[in-house]
Amino acid sequence: MPVSNYYQERKFCPACDRYVRFLQSLDESFCVECGSKVRLFSPKDHRAFLRSLKPQGRPGRKSDKRVS
């Protein structure tokens, strides 16, 4: 399991529009360059992450209808 290195971690700053180093408080994180609140993902990366969580369908099931 990789060990996290705080000095290499980055979060997305909407004000700077890029991934930046940040300062962490108990509840929030802030950009070290401009002081704005940062987020874990950029909007584009967040959409891609959410798409990756959607189920891709169940293999082997053609229909939910039952034939009597």
C-alpha positions as CSV (number, residue, x, y, z in Angstrom):
1,M,0.0,0.0,0.0
2,P,1.5,3.3,-1.0
3,V,2.3,5.8,1.7
4,S,0.7,9.3,1.3
5,N,3.2,12.1,1.1
6,Y,1.6,15.4,2.2
7,Y,4.2,17.5,0.4
8,Q,3.2,15.9,-3.0
9,E,-0.6,15.9,-2.6
10,R,-2.6,18.3,-4.6
11,K,-6.2,19.5,-4.7
12,F,-8.1,21.5,-7.2
13,C,-8.4,25.3,-6.7
14,P,-11.3,26.9,-8.6
15,A,-9.7,30.3,-8.4
16,C,-6.4,29.3,-9.8
17,D,-8.1,26.7,-12.1
18,R,-5.5,24.0,-11.5
19,Y,-4.3,21.5,-9.0
20,V,-2.3,23.1,-6.2
21,R,-0.7,22.4,-2.8
22,F,-3.0,23.2,0.1
23,L,-3.2,23.8,3.8
24,Q,-5.5,21.5,5.7
25,S,-7.7,22.5,8.6
26,L,-10.1,20.2,10.5
27,D,-13.0,20.9,8.1
28,E,-11.6,22.5,5.0
29,S,-8.5,22.9,2.8
30,F,-7.1,26.1,1.3
31,C,-4.9,26.9,-1.6
32,V,-1.4,27.9,-0.6
33,E,-1.2,30.4,-3.5
34,C,-4.4,32.4,-3.2
35,G,-6.1,31.2,0.0
36,S,-9.3,30.0,-1.7
37,K,-11.1,26.8,-0.6
38,V,-9.9,23.9,-2.7
39,R,-11.8,20.7,-3.7
40,L,-10.6,17.2,-4.3
41,F,-11.4,17.1,-8.0
42,S,-11.7,19.5,-10.9
43,P,-15.2,19.6,-12.4
44,K,-14.0,17.5,-15.4
45,D,-12.4,14.9,-13.1
46,H,-15.4,14.9,-10.8
47,R,-17.7,14.0,-13.7
48,A,-15.3,11.3,-14.9
49,F,-15.2,9.9,-11.3
50,L,-19.0,9.8,-11.1
51,R,-19.3,8.1,-14.5
52,S,-16.9,5.4,-13.3
53,L,-19.2,4.6,-10.4
54,K,-22.3,4.0,-12.5
55,P,-23.1,0.3,-13.0
56,Q,-22.3,-1.0,-16.5
57,G,-25.2,-3.4,-16.6
58,R,-25.4,-7.0,-15.4
59,P,-23.9,-9.7,-17.6
60,G,-26.1,-12.7,-18.4
61,R,-29.5,-11.0,-18.0
62,K,-31.2,-10.3,-21.2
63,S,-34.6,-9.1,-19.8
64,D,-36.5,-8.8,-16.6
65,K,-39.7,-10.1,-18.2
66,R,-40.7,-13.6,-17.3
67,V,-42.2,-15.9,-19.9
68,S,-45.2,-18.0,-18.6
